């Protein structure tokens, strides 16, 4: 299911607000706790969420002869920077430790201001990010994906906290986008059975085995079998 830039922009803002409201509940003990991501505390995961938004704030218009990559290749290129991202996240968490939520608010304010300016350039301009040149619609979708995935990480890290960080509509859009990457590479005709299970699987949060894949996806036609996707996962 293709999602237009206006819809994805709206969902990014809504998902950010949901996440930001949830973070207001956390005390020092909660942020000091280990997260479900190995080696990261909740505070470091929160800092990373700020950098997710900062990626939009630093984005600039691309040159006229730019060759944008698609969402799938963009996510793959970003994954190659994992060690650098880890180091930057730890440093950022230390820098904003005195008032992390105020820092997140600044990142978000700058990101949404820049997004507004970029959208004024064209219906879907090509932009230059830290990682690659990409359509603005795909960049915004990648940021929504990050907020959904890491919102779910926060939920799983602190299950005692009330409320679901992830919006259902945002989860559905991200789930469909990840499925489109897989089916585009393999030519299968699949549909999502359980969006949250599929997002966790596609983003390396759960084991890649036949049972897990079968619980998340199914062939659109009952005569087909569910393909073995373990070799091409995770996508992020």
Secondary structure, 3 states (H helix, E strand, C coil): CCCCHHHHHHHHHHHHHHHHHHHCCCCHHHHHCECCCCCCEHHHHHHHHHHHHHHHHCCEECCCCCCCECHHHHHHHHHCCHHHHHHHHHHHHHHCCCCHHHHHHHHHHHHHHHHHHHHCCCCCCEEECCCCEEEHHHHHHHHHHHHHHHHHHHHHHCCCCCCCCCCHHHHHHHHHHHHHHHHHHHCCCEEECCHHHHHHHHCCCCCCCHHHHHHHEEECCCCCCCCCCHHHCCCC
